[in-house]
Amino acid sequence: MSDGGSDLSNDDVRHRRKSLPTEEFGMAGNPNPLGVPFFRNLPMMGLDQQEERASLLGSGQYVYQSSGSDTYSSDFLREGADDGLAKQSGLGYGTWKASEEGITLTWRDLSVYVPQKRGWFKGTHEQRPFKRVLNNVSGAVRPGSLVALMGSSGAGKSTLMNALAHRTPGGVIVDGDILVNSRRVSRSMTSLAGYVHQDDLFVGSLTVKEHLTFMTRLRMDRRRSNKQRLARVMELMKELGLLKAQNTRIGVPGHDKSLSGGERKRLAFATEILTDPPLLFCDEPTTGLDSYNARKLVRIMKDMGTRGKTILCTIHQPSSEVFAMFDKLLLLAEGRVAYMGSSSGALEFLDSLGHKCPATFNPADYYIHTLAVLPGHEHRSRERIKRICDNFAVSAYCKDIDITIQYQDNMCISNSDSGGSVRCLNVLSLLQKPGWVVQLWWLTWRSLVDSYRNPAIHSIRILQKILIAFLVGVCYTNVKLNQAGIQDIEGVLFIFITENTFPSLYGVLNIFPQEMPLFLREYKNGIYRADTYYLAKMIALIPGFVVDPVVFCLICYWMVGLQRHAYHFFMTVLVTIFTANTASACGSMFSAMFESIPYIMLFLIPFDVVLLISGGLFINLSTMPWFIGWVKYLSWFMYSNEALTITQWADVKNITCEMPPGVPCIKNGQQVIQEYAFKASHLSYDFALLALLYTGFHVLGFIGLYLRARKK
Ligand SMILES: Nc1ncnc2c1ncn2[C@@H]1O[C@H](COP(=O)(O)OP(=O)(O)OP(=O)(O)O)[C@@H](O)[C@H]1O
């Protein structure tokens, strides 16, 4: 560290870092200061040669030589002074396998821009009002490192982690290079890395053990046996102190809270380390934990580090003991790197700039305090931060990191995510994800358990159905097969439709908005596909929408004077089942397409009114104007009404005519069918069109969900 106190503009710093001559990287005067291995003549070699050497690295057989005379095998890449680790894991240098190399993560000149305004602005990216929240940040983390990412609130810690983990929300621009084992990766990062989020999201009706079991099914290698999965679940619950709560439902905070905040945090952590990922990002995993549990959790991360994992963890106010467990420290301030290196080095570095940590201070607190923008002293604070960041950018600490970055850059052989990443990231090719059917099975299981355990969905709804069925039945007990009875029967048939439409249509509106954050997170984590998720939700809805119509018809049909034959009853039940499911498909479509209930209502209610009108009871369908008349083809009201009317009237031969002479009467069922502009031959056609509408609504719903998931 030298140029103490010099102020450089950001561009100066960037330029200086980029323009460092290749020879400077560990060759002269500073032979391999981080223990980074160098190929013979690496800086001079061309891309082809680098590729060749990289593939040799992939095979774990190439022998590297540092600038000095020491010779290292590829495992040396894992950490400069890592022989203890190799010994610990029982792998001598000669036996080290490429798949066990671990992950070296580097990032160079990373800037992140977040959109300031959304929606109305239609200009190009360059014209859009963006705010830069990360400013040319560079860094490197090597296997076996547990890195603490610290900085005051708003410094950009989560933004950096999201960018590195390729989990930035839609609209955010990430500019710069991120390399994993000297390869550019994008979405494959999600299979490679675990990410413990600041806010935890779960299906609250599952128990701790059920949740972990579900995750082992979808996240672990499909070749693992059930015994191995269970053993992993038990091991994690034991390690994280969740054994006592294993049969407790997770609950929903502020609603039906079951697990404590600390238990939820530990469960979220357990979920992410379930597969023992080689790279782990943790965003404030200890927030909300007591000191004992915080220490225990960091100890687990430390142990993972000693097994060669690469761990980057943001942490707020760690105790001295917890802080001491971290190998490396990355300090961020105002979107820039203020320091990266050993924890003790940070004290020296700040000391050299005149910021000496008082003996009584916890160093972690001191760093945050020094790098915070203090209210009332904003200008001075920002000056101080700028000076620290500028000095770090030209310090020996930074140069050391540059060496690692430069080394990885030199090794970088492919700009594309395909092929290269898989070849390099052996862990990826080793993992066999569960297949489509397994995903569907377990997602359906979760959805069914969730809906079964939610009394609002079932018990209350069925009680309501019984009550309404009785009331409707009571109102229509006196229906007779005469002229007045035609209207009564058509009326009650329409009530069969509406009673099985509206609860189904509106009852499902919340399913996607409510679970969207969880779906997006799990989907982005690559745990499952969007189609299996949607299909599972759809399947889980069916039992409810079969039971409801059956209950309704069982009570109401026999109370009302409808045809008393099994055939008519079963056909009526079948039509109402089709109706309820088609309505639920329409509701699911709106639910999946729009972000919130008010938006859904805005479009659904007008749509619903038009469909209702075109159902055939309120208007003779042949009189509808041509420009709106086509809507009836989308109306399950019409198909269901036609099917029920045909079922009830097709074989009625005689309808009593009690009208005065001269007043025309409808004499039989066929005339009733004609009166409503239906056709007796359309019964199977109505069923087919109801099934088509059901499928069409769900296909559109799935497309809506998929597009939204891709956009976020
Ligand atoms: N999508 C976004 N839109 C607008 N501003 C954003 C967005 N994401 C991040 N920011 C801003 O970027 C800055 C850094 O945010 P970030 O969440 O990374 O901070 P942090 O260091 O993780 O803070 P904390 O410790 O409080 O979680 C903040 O000022 C934040 O308001």
The ligand as an SDF file (V2000), in Angstrom:
LIG
                    3D

 31 33  0  0  0  0  0  0  0  0999 V2000
  -34.0260   -2.0640   -7.8080 N   0  0  0  0  0  0  0  0  0  0  0  0
  -33.6160   -0.9390   -7.2240 C   0  0  0  0  0  0  0  0  0  0  0  0
  -34.2000    0.2380   -7.5000 N   0  0  0  0  0  0  0  0  0  0  0  0
  -33.7910    1.3930   -6.9520 C   0  0  0  0  0  0  0  0  0  0  0  0
  -32.7620    1.4620   -6.0710 N   0  0  0  0  0  0  0  0  0  0  0  0
  -32.1390    0.3240   -5.7470 C   0  0  0  0  0  0  0  0  0  0  0  0
  -32.5310   -0.9450   -6.2930 C   0  0  0  0  0  0  0  0  0  0  0  0
  -31.7180   -1.8970   -5.7860 N   0  0  0  0  0  0  0  0  0  0  0  0
  -30.8680   -1.2630   -4.9640 C   0  0  0  0  0  0  0  0  0  0  0  0
  -31.1120    0.0620   -4.9440 N   0  0  0  0  0  0  0  0  0  0  0  0
  -30.3910    1.0780   -4.1930 C   0  0  0  0  0  0  0  0  0  0  0  0
  -29.0320    0.7250   -4.2420 O   0  0  0  0  0  0  0  0  0  0  0  0
  -28.4100    0.9700   -3.0090 C   0  0  0  0  0  0  0  0  0  0  0  0
  -27.7560   -0.3020   -2.5120 C   0  0  0  0  0  0  0  0  0  0  0  0
  -28.7610   -1.2220   -2.1470 O   0  0  0  0  0  0  0  0  0  0  0  0
  -28.4140   -2.6120   -1.4660 P   0  0  0  0  0  0  0  0  0  0  0  0
  -29.6930   -3.3090   -1.1800 O   0  0  0  0  0  0  0  0  0  0  0  0
  -27.4280   -3.3160   -2.3020 O   0  0  0  0  0  0  0  0  0  0  0  0
  -27.7130   -2.1350   -0.1150 O   0  0  0  0  0  0  0  0  0  0  0  0
  -27.1600   -2.9910    1.0850 P   0  0  0  0  0  0  0  0  0  0  0  0
  -25.7590   -2.5920    1.2700 O   0  0  0  0  0  0  0  0  0  0  0  0
  -27.4280   -4.4310    0.8650 O   0  0  0  0  0  0  0  0  0  0  0  0
  -28.0460   -2.4350    2.2750 O   0  0  0  0  0  0  0  0  0  0  0  0
  -28.6630   -3.1990    3.5470 P   0  0  0  0  0  0  0  0  0  0  0  0
  -27.5160   -3.5460    4.4000 O   0  0  0  0  0  0  0  0  0  0  0  0
  -29.5240   -2.1550    4.1710 O   0  0  0  0  0  0  0  0  0  0  0  0
  -29.4250   -4.3750    3.0460 O   0  0  0  0  0  0  0  0  0  0  0  0
  -29.4780    1.4960   -2.0820 C   0  0  0  0  0  0  0  0  0  0  0  0
  -29.3750    2.9010   -2.0570 O   0  0  0  0  0  0  0  0  0  0  0  0
  -30.7610    1.0630   -2.7320 C   0  0  0  0  0  0  0  0  0  0  0  0
  -31.7870    1.9660   -2.4510 O   0  0  0  0  0  0  0  0  0  0  0  0
  1  2  1  0
  2  3  1  0
  2  7  2  0
  3  4  2  0
  4  5  1  0
  5  6  2  0
  6  7  1  0
  6 10  1  0
  7  8  1  0
  8  9  2  0
  9 10  1  0
 10 11  1  0
 11 12  1  0
 11 30  1  0
 12 13  1  0
 13 14  1  0
 13 28  1  0
 14 15  1  0
 15 16  1  0
 16 17  2  0
 16 18  1  0
 16 19  1  0
 19 20  1  0
 20 21  2  0
 20 22  1  0
 20 23  1  0
 23 24  1  0
 24 25  2  0
 24 26  1  0
 24 27  1  0
 28 29  1  0
 28 30  1  0
 30 31  1  0
M  END
$$$$
